Amino acid sequence: MKGFVPPPRMDLSAEPLPISRNITITEGISVKDLAEKVGVRAKDVISRLLARGVMATVNQTLDADLAREMARQFGADAQVITFEEAAAKEAAEELTGGEEAAGQGVSRPPVVTIMGHVDHGKTKLLDAIRKTNVAEGEAGGITQHIGAYKVQIVDPQSPAYGREIVFLDTPGHEAFTRMRARGAKVTDIVVLVVAADDGVMPQTLEAMDHASAAKVPIIVALNKIDKPEAMPERVRKQLADRGLMPEDWGGQTVFVEVSAKQKTNLNLLLEMICLVADLQELKATPDRPATGVVIEAKLDRGRGNVATVLVQNGTLRIGDYFVVGNVFGRVRAMFDDRGNALEEAPPSTPVEVLGLEGLPQAGDQMVGVAERDKAREVAQYREQKAREAQLAKSTRVSLEGLAEQIKAAGVKELPIILKGDVQGSVEVLADMLGKMSNEKVKLKILHASVGAITETDVLLASASEAVIIGFNVRPERKAQEVAEQEGVEIRLHTIIYELQDEMKKAMAGLLEPTIKETHLGRAEVRETFRIPKVGMVAGCYVQDGAIKRDAEVRLLRDNVQVFKGKIASLRRFKEDVAEVRNGLECGISIANYGDVKIGDVIEAFVTERVAAEVPA
């Protein structure tokens, strides 16, 4: 039309609005849900995303930082919470009275893990408790289907008559720590089994360290008191010296003298568990969607993905949708510890769950969800984030980065796991490192023991963000692999003053260039020969990698370093060779060393100097 001037085109301002309100959003929120939260149209959010170069649809999930920034553009300050936290908040609001009523749940049975040294009677004690406290009709021909079970106190004389306790059979130190590393607080109480005729042993101390790190109350069961050589008072003193002071000596720790063989004081132990549980005031709300933790998961040929889940709160029912870690599913069937099919599982009930779309990991949190689409959306978002995290794996605490962390956070606590070849060295080093703390850095010895660095040590370090220091010992092959996967730093030393200097320099942020060691291969000594003019030759089988003639080697006996040097000669049959690969046999002669024994391990490696990353 002649003379018509079209109105100016409306452009969405690129300037963010002033912050006027606070909102809470969940991880992996979609564009549509974010638009509803901030009170604008979805296409406005998409426009702002396009302006940032992000192509998105209404159903696309957003990264936490991006979602927070988009909310800020529309005048809202967003706090991002996990899906589990959002579900818990929603469930609390649905209950009458909101959050006030959430604290008024009903009492739930305590969850107990039994730990202790090998051969101290953990399994016998568990069996004795189960057989004594399971009704006769159920006890006949029980097959343990899962690594957790519920026991009811059936003695009418007991003050705790009729109460239930859940025992976890699976978590040894390794699984216990794996779960804690994944942020799962499964156990309410740890029962530490110590044999009265044997006393405190390495795994006893290990169990104490793990329980203390998890901040879980400990009940000590002094087992085998029926033996004539039993000395319970000596064991009490040993444990008191290590921080577990008995109640009758004025301490806080409950001690119960039991005999799994004679079934002595088993009910007293269960009563004490109930008493410690009452002090913790363990509560749960059955009338809400279920939340729980995966204890173990496996792929069953006939039943597919099967997870053993401990329901911690709410009630899990057949047909419920759920998210567990980055896996979702629907409860197709549930079985208790005796293989009986269940329709529903109340709080503190261990069950086998069928109907998962994938295989979760031990320690993953399980949350009941009302809709399948929401469960799948959360699982897919987490799967994507897990892939991204794997590609850009963050480094854990290391000595090089310590000075930077001190600057950022003031006083820094550096947890240390100390392993040595003899008890004397370990005690001296623990004492020395303990005294090195200053106003900037506090060195905390989480665990100190004798022997090779094991997978358990690496898992404890992973869970506690600790550095492992080995003195005259080496990591086991599996432990080395797990350390690389988890990003745990292992520092190996043979001279105490070098270790002391390194720690001082790390605390001052003045680390020297480090010697980086590359593992080449391991060979097991299967025979030894003494050859004139050559000396001792070890007949070896290469277990992994390759042994190279120009490499450095160390001789290990029971995973403790005996000698470190060079290869004098490397032969295959009668010929000199440059290297021998995995699966082949060879003869190795170590320069200037002849004390090689059958069963020793020869480890080949090369070293290079790498500049330390000292912050500017």
C-alpha positions in Angstrom: 0.0 0.0 0.0 1.4 3.4 -1.0 2.7 5.4 2.0 2.5 2.4 4.4 5.4 2.1 6.8 5.7 -1.3 8.5 6.2 -1.2 12.3 9.8 -1.7 13.5 10.7 -5.4 14.1 10.7 -6.5 17.8 14.2 -7.6 18.7 14.8 -9.6 21.9 17.3 -7.5 23.9 20.6 -9.2 24.4 21.1 -7.5 27.7 20.3 -9.6 30.8 17.4 -8.5 33.0 18.2 -7.4 36.6 18.1 -10.3 39.1 14.7 -10.2 40.8 14.0 -13.7 42.1 15.7 -17.0 43.1 14.7 -20.4 41.5 15.7 -24.0 42.0 16.3 -26.2 38.9 17.4 -29.8 38.6 20.4 -31.2 36.7 19.6 -31.9 33.0 16.6 -29.5 32.9 15.0 -29.2 29.4 14.5 -25.9 27.6 10.8 -26.2 28.0 11.0 -26.7 31.8 13.5 -23.9 32.2 11.2 -21.5 30.3 8.3 -22.5 32.7 10.5 -21.9 35.7 11.6 -18.4 34.6 8.1 -17.5 33.3 8.9 -16.9 29.6 8.1 -18.6 26.3 10.3 -21.5 25.2 11.1 -19.7 21.9 12.6 -16.8 23.9 15.0 -19.1 25.6 15.8 -20.8 22.3 16.5 -17.3 20.8 19.0 -16.5 23.6 20.6 -19.9 23.1 20.9 -19.2 19.3 22.5 -15.8 20.1 25.2 -17.8 22.0 25.7 -20.2 19.1 23.8 -23.1 20.7 21.2 -24.9 18.6 18.5 -26.3 20.8 15.0 -27.7 20.7 12.3 -27.4 23.4 13.0 -30.9 24.7 16.8 -30.7 24.7 18.5 -30.9 28.1 20.9 -28.1 29.2 24.2 -28.3 31.1 24.0 -26.9 34.6 26.2 -23.8 33.9 24.3 -23.0 30.7 21.0 -23.4 32.4 22.1 -21.1 35.2 23.3 -18.5 32.7 20.1 -18.6 30.7 18.0 -18.1 33.9 20.2 -15.1 34.8 19.4 -13.6 31.3 15.7 -13.6 32.3 16.3 -12.1 35.8 16.4 -15.3 37.9 19.3 -16.5 40.1 19.2 -20.3 39.7 20.5 -22.9 42.1 21.1 -26.3 40.5 20.4 -29.4 42.6 20.7 -33.1 41.7 17.8 -35.2 40.6 17.9 -37.1 43.9 17.8 -33.9 45.9 14.9 -32.7 43.8 13.0 -36.0 44.4 13.6 -35.8 48.1 12.4 -32.2 48.3 9.3 -33.0 46.2 8.5 -36.0 48.4 8.8 -33.9 51.6 6.5 -31.3 50.2 3.9 -33.9 49.3 3.7 -35.1 52.9 1.3 -33.2 55.1 3.1 -30.3 56.8 5.9 -30.2 54.2 9.4 -30.5 55.6 8.3 -30.6 59.2 6.6 -33.9 58.7 9.6 -35.3 56.8 11.5 -35.3 60.1 8.8 -37.3 61.9 9.3 -40.6 60.0 8.9 -44.0 61.6 11.9 -45.9 63.0 13.7 -48.2 60.6 15.9 -51.2 61.1 19.7 -50.4 61.3 22.0 -51.5 58.5 25.1 -53.3 59.9 28.4 -54.2 58.1 30.6 -56.9 59.7 34.3 -56.3 59.2 37.6 -57.7 60.6 40.7 -59.7 59.9 40.6 -63.0 57.9 39.9 -66.1 60.0 38.6 -64.1 63.0 35.1 -65.7 62.5 33.1 -63.1 60.6 31.3 -65.6 58.4 30.7 -68.0 61.3 29.3 -65.2 63.4 26.9 -64.2 60.6 25.8 -67.8 60.1 25.3 -68.2 63.9 23.2 -65.0 64.1 21.1 -66.0 61.0 20.4 -69.5 62.2 19.6 -68.4 65.8 17.4 -65.5 64.8 15.4 -66.6 61.8 12.1 -68.4 62.5 12.3 -72.2 62.0 10.0 -72.4 59.0 12.2 -70.0 57.1 15.5 -71.3 58.2 15.2 -74.7 56.5 17.2 -74.8 53.3 17.9 -71.1 53.0 19.9 -70.2 49.9 21.6 -66.9 50.2 20.5 -65.2 47.0 22.0 -61.8 47.8 24.8 -60.2 49.8 22.4 -58.7 52.4 19.7 -60.1 54.6 17.3 -59.1 57.3 17.3 -60.8 60.7 14.6 -60.6 63.4 15.3 -61.1 67.1 13.0 -64.0 68.0 14.1 -64.5 71.7 11.0 -63.5 73.8 13.3 -62.8 76.8 15.2 -60.1 74.9 14.2 -56.5 75.4 14.7 -56.0 71.6 12.2 -58.9 70.9 10.6 -58.6 67.4 13.1 -55.9 66.1 14.9 -56.3 62.8 18.5 -55.7 61.8 19.8 -55.7 58.2 23.3 -57.3 57.7 25.4 -56.6 54.7 27.5 -59.6 53.7 29.1 -58.3 50.5 31.1 -55.2 51.5 34.6 -56.2 52.5 36.9 -53.2 52.8 37.1 -52.9 49.0 33.3 -52.7 48.3 32.7 -50.7 51.5 35.2 -48.0 50.3 34.0 -48.2 46.6 30.5 -47.3 47.9 31.8 -44.4 50.0 33.9 -43.2 47.0 30.6 -42.9 45.1 29.0 -40.8 47.9 26.8 -43.6 49.3 26.4 -43.8 53.1 24.9 -47.3 53.3 26.1 -48.5 56.7 24.7 -47.2 60.0 27.0 -49.4 62.2 30.2 -51.4 61.7 30.7 -54.5 63.9 34.4 -55.1 64.1 35.1 -58.8 64.8 38.4 -59.5 66.6 39.4 -63.0 67.7 40.1 -63.0 71.5 42.9 -65.6 71.0 44.7 -63.6 68.2 44.3 -59.9 68.9 44.6 -56.9 66.6 45.9 -57.8 63.1 46.6 -55.8 59.9 43.1 -56.1 58.5 41.6 -55.2 61.9 43.4 -51.9 61.7 42.4 -51.5 58.1 38.8 -52.0 59.0 39.1 -49.4 61.8 40.6 -46.9 59.4 37.8 -47.4 56.8 35.0 -47.1 59.4 36.6 -44.0 61.0 37.0 -42.4 57.5 33.3 -43.1 56.9 32.4 -41.6 60.4 30.4 -44.7 61.3 30.0 -45.9 64.9 31.9 -49.2 65.7 30.8 -52.0 68.0 33.6 -54.5 68.8 32.7 -58.2 68.9 35.4 -60.2 70.7 34.9 -63.6 69.1 36.2 -67.1 70.2 36.0 -66.4 73.9 35.3 -70.1 74.4 38.9 -70.9 73.5 41.2 -71.6 76.5 43.9 -69.3 75.1 41.5 -66.4 74.7 42.7 -63.2 76.3 40.0 -60.6 75.9 41.6 -58.0 78.2 44.7 -58.0 76.1 42.6 -57.3 73.0 40.8 -54.5 74.8 44.1 -52.9 75.7 45.4 -53.2 72.1 42.2 -51.6 70.7 42.2 -48.9 73.4 45.8 -48.0 72.4 44.5 -47.4 68.9 41.6 -45.2 69.9 38.7 -47.6 70.5 38.3 -47.2 74.3 35.8 -49.7 75.9 32.7 -48.3 77.7 33.6 -50.0 81.0 37.0 -48.2 80.8 35.4 -44.9 80.5 35.3 -44.8 76.6 32.6 -44.6 74.0 33.0 -48.0 72.2 30.7 -50.9 73.0 32.5 -54.2 73.4 30.6 -57.6 73.4 32.3 -60.9 74.1 30.8 -63.6 71.8 31.4 -67.1 70.6 30.0 -68.0 67.2 30.7 -71.7 67.8 28.9 -71.9 71.2 26.4 -69.2 70.2 27.3 -67.2 73.3 26.0 -63.6 73.8 24.6 -63.4 70.2 21.4 -61.8 71.5 23.4 -59.4 73.6 25.3 -58.3 70.5 22.0 -57.7 68.6 20.6 -55.8 71.6 23.8 -53.6 71.6 23.3 -53.0 67.9 19.7 -51.9 68.5 20.9 -49.6 71.4 23.5 -47.9 69.3 20.9 -47.5 66.5 18.4 -45.9 68.9 21.1 -43.3 69.8 21.3 -42.4 66.1 17.5 -42.1 65.8 17.3 -43.8 62.4 14.1 -42.6 60.7 12.4 -43.3 57.4 9.1 -42.3 55.7 7.4 -45.3 54.0 4.7 -43.3 52.3 6.9 -41.7 49.6 8.7 -42.8 46.4 11.6 -45.1 47.1 15.2 -44.1 47.4 18.1 -46.6 48.0 21.6 -47.7 47.1 22.9 -50.5 44.9 25.0 -53.0 46.9 26.0 -55.1 43.9 24.9 -55.7 40.3 25.3 -58.5 37.9 24.3 -59.7 34.4 22.3 -62.9 34.8 21.9 -65.1 31.7 18.3 -66.0 32.4 17.1 -62.8 34.1 19.1 -60.0 32.5 20.4 -57.1 34.5 19.9 -57.8 38.2 20.7 -55.3 41.0 20.8 -55.9 44.7 19.3 -52.7 46.2 19.0 -51.6 49.8 15.8 -49.5 50.0 16.7 -46.7 52.5 13.6 -44.6 52.4 10.1 -44.8 50.9 8.6 -48.0 49.5 9.6 -49.7 46.3 6.7 -51.5 44.5 6.3 -53.7 41.5 5.8 -51.5 38.4 7.6 -48.4 39.8 9.9 -46.5 37.4 13.3 -45.6 38.8 16.7 -44.0 38.0 19.9 -45.5 39.4 23.1 -43.6 38.4 22.9 -43.3 34.6 20.6 -46.3 34.2 16.8 -46.3 34.3 14.2 -49.1 34.5 10.9 -50.4 35.8 10.6 -52.9 38.6 9.5 -56.1 36.9 10.1 -58.4 39.9 11.6 -58.2 43.4 13.0 -61.0 45.6 14.2 -61.0 49.2 17.3 -62.6 50.6 15.5 -66.0 50.8 14.4 -65.9 47.1 10.8 -65.1 47.9 8.9 -62.8 45.5 7.9 -59.5 47.0 5.2 -57.0 45.9 6.7 -54.1 47.9 9.9 -53.3 49.9 9.6 -50.9 52.8 12.7 -48.9 54.2 15.8 -50.9 55.2 14.9 -53.9 53.0 17.5 -55.5 50.8 16.0 -56.8 47.5 17.0 -58.1 44.2 15.4 -56.0 41.5 14.8 -57.1 37.9 13.9 -54.7 35.0 17.0 -52.5 34.5 17.9 -51.1 31.1 21.6 -51.3 31.9 24.0 -52.4 34.6 24.5 -49.9 37.5 27.6 -49.7 39.7 27.9 -50.5 43.4 27.1 -47.4 45.4 24.8 -45.8 42.8 21.8 -44.0 44.3 18.3 -45.3 43.3 15.3 -42.9 43.1 11.7 -43.8 42.3 10.2 -41.7 39.5 6.5 -41.2 38.5 7.0 -41.1 34.7 9.1 -43.3 32.4 10.0 -40.3 30.1 11.5 -38.4 33.0 13.5 -41.4 34.1 14.9 -42.0 30.6 15.7 -38.2 30.2 17.7 -38.1 33.5 19.6 -41.4 32.7 20.5 -40.2 29.2 21.7 -36.8 30.5 23.9 -38.6 33.1 25.3 -41.0 30.5 26.3 -38.1 28.4 27.9 -36.3 31.4 29.8 -39.5 32.3 31.2 -39.7 28.8 32.4 -36.1 29.0 33.9 -36.6 32.4 35.8 -39.7 31.1 37.2 -37.6 28.3 38.3 -34.7 30.5 39.2 -36.6 33.7 40.0 -34.2 36.5 43.2 -34.8 38.4 43.0 -35.7 42.0 45.1 -34.1 44.8 48.9 -34.3 44.0 52.0 -33.0 45.6 52.7 -30.7 42.6 49.3 -29.0 42.9 49.5 -28.7 46.7 50.9 -25.2 46.8 48.2 -23.9 44.4 45.5 -25.3 46.6 47.2 -23.8 49.7 47.0 -20.3 48.0 43.3 -20.9 47.1 42.0 -22.3 50.3 44.3 -21.2 53.1 45.0 -24.3 55.4 45.0 -27.5 53.3 44.7 -30.9 54.8 46.7 -33.6 52.9 45.5 -37.1 53.6 48.3 -39.7 53.3 48.2 -43.5 53.1 51.6 -44.9 54.2 52.9 -48.4 53.3 56.4 -49.7 54.3 58.4 -52.9 54.2 58.8 -53.2 58.0 56.7 -52.0 61.0 59.7 -50.0 62.4 60.0 -47.9 59.3 56.2 -47.3 59.1 56.1 -46.1 62.7 59.1 -43.8 62.2 57.7 -42.3 59.0 54.2 -41.9 60.5 55.7 -40.0 63.4 57.9 -37.9 61.1 55.1 -36.9 58.7 52.8 -36.2 61.6 55.3 -33.6 63.0 55.7 -31.9 59.6 52.3 -30.2 59.7 52.5 -26.4 59.8 50.0 -23.5 59.8 49.5 -23.9 56.0 49.4 -27.7 55.5 48.2 -30.3 57.9 49.4 -33.8 57.0 46.9 -36.5 58.1 47.9 -40.2 58.1 44.7 -42.0 57.1 46.2 -45.5 57.1 49.7 -46.9 57.8 50.6 -50.5 57.5 53.3 -53.0 56.4 53.2 -54.7 52.9 52.8 -54.0 49.2 50.4 -51.3 48.0 47.2 -53.1 47.4 44.0 -52.3 45.5 42.3 -51.7 48.8 44.8 -48.9 49.6 44.2 -47.3 46.2 40.4 -47.4 46.7 40.7 -45.8 50.1 43.0 -43.1 48.6 40.4 -42.6 45.8 37.5 -42.2 48.3 39.5 -39.9 50.6 41.4 -37.9 48.0 44.7 -39.1 49.5 48.3 -39.5 48.3 49.9 -43.0 48.7 53.5 -43.1 49.9 55.4 -46.4 49.5 58.6 -46.9 51.4 60.7 -49.8 50.1 57.5 -51.4 48.7 55.8 -51.6 45.3 52.2 -51.5 44.2 50.7 -54.8 43.1 50.0 -55.0 39.4 46.2 -54.7 39.9 46.7 -51.8 42.3 48.8 -49.9 39.7 46.1 -50.3 37.1 43.3 -49.1 39.5 45.5 -46.1 40.5 45.9 -45.1 36.9 42.1 -45.4 36.4 41.2 -43.5 39.5 43.9 -40.8 39.1 45.5 -41.6 42.5 49.1 -40.5 43.0 51.6 -43.1 44.3 55.0 -41.8 45.5 57.7 -44.5 46.0 60.8 -44.0 48.1 63.7 -46.0 49.4 65.6 -43.2 51.4 63.8 -41.6 54.4 65.6 -38.2 53.9 64.5 -38.0 50.3 60.9 -38.6 51.3 61.2 -35.9 54.0 62.8 -33.4 51.6 60.1 -34.1 48.9 57.3 -33.5 51.4 58.9 -30.3 52.6 59.3 -29.0 49.1 55.8 -30.0 48.2 54.5 -28.1 51.2 56.5 -25.0 50.1 55.6 -25.5 46.4 59.2 -26.0 45.4 59.2 -29.5 44.0 62.2 -30.6 41.9 61.7 -32.2 38.5 60.2 -35.6 39.2 61.5 -38.9 37.8 58.7 -40.4 35.8 58.9 -44.2 35.6 57.4 -46.1 32.7 56.6 -49.8 33.3 57.8 -52.1 30.5 57.1 -55.6 31.8 57.3 -58.3 34.5 58.9 -61.7 34.5 58.5 -64.4 37.1 61.6 -66.4 38.1 60.8 -70.1 37.6 64.4 -71.6 37.8 67.9 -70.5 38.7 71.2 -71.6 37.1 74.8 -70.8 38.2 77.0 -70.6 35.1 80.8 -70.3 35.3 82.2 -66.8 34.4 78.6 -65.5 34.1 77.2 -66.0 37.6 73.6 -66.5 38.6 71.1 -66.6 35.7 67.3 -66.6 36.3 65.1 -68.7 34.0 62.1 -66.5 33.6 58.6 -66.4 32.1 57.5 -63.0 30.9 54.0 -62.4 32.5 53.2 -59.0 30.8 54.7 -56.4 28.6 58.3 -56.9 27.5 61.7 -57.2 29.1 64.3 -55.1 27.2 68.1 -55.6 27.5 68.8 -51.9 28.0 66.1 -51.4 30.7 66.6 -50.9 34.4 65.2 -53.7 36.6 64.1 -54.2 40.1 64.0 -57.6 41.9 60.8 -58.0 43.9 60.3 -60.7 46.6 56.8 -60.8 48.1 56.2 -57.4 46.4 59.1 -55.8 48.4 62.0 -54.4 46.5 65.2 -56.5 47.1 67.5 -55.0 44.5 67.5 -52.3 41.8 70.0 -52.4 38.9 70.6 -53.1 35.2 70.4 -56.3 33.1 73.8 -57.8 32.4 72.5 -60.2 29.7 69.2 -61.3 28.2 69.1 -64.6 26.3 66.5 -66.7 24.6 67.8 -70.2 24.3 71.5 -69.6 23.6 71.1 -66.3 21.7 71.5 -62.8 23.0 68.3 -60.8 22.3 67.3 -57.2 22.5 63.9 -57.9 24.1 61.6 -60.8 25.1 57.8 -60.3 24.9 54.8 -61.4 26.9 54.3 -65.2 27.1 57.8 -66.2 26.2 60.6 -67.7 28.4 64.1 -66.2 28.7 67.3 -66.2 30.8 68.1 -63.0 32.7 71.3 -62.1 34.4 71.3 -59.0 36.7 74.5 -57.0 36.8 76.4 -57.3 40.1 73.7 -59.3 41.8 73.3 -63.1 42.3 70.8 -63.7 45.1 67.9 -64.6 42.9 65.3 -67.1 44.1 62.5 -69.1 42.5 59.2 -67.1 42.8 60.9 -63.7 42.6 59.6 -61.2 40.1 61.8 -59.1 37.9 60.2 -55.8 36.8 61.7 -53.8 33.9 61.2 -50.1 33.6 62.7 -46.9 32.1 62.9 -43.5 33.8 62.8 -39.9 32.5 63.0 -36.6 34.3 59.8 -34.5 34.1 59.6 -30.9 35.3 57.3 -30.4 38.2 54.3 -28.2 37.8 55.0 -25.4 40.3 52.4 -22.6 40.3 53.6 -19.1 39.3 
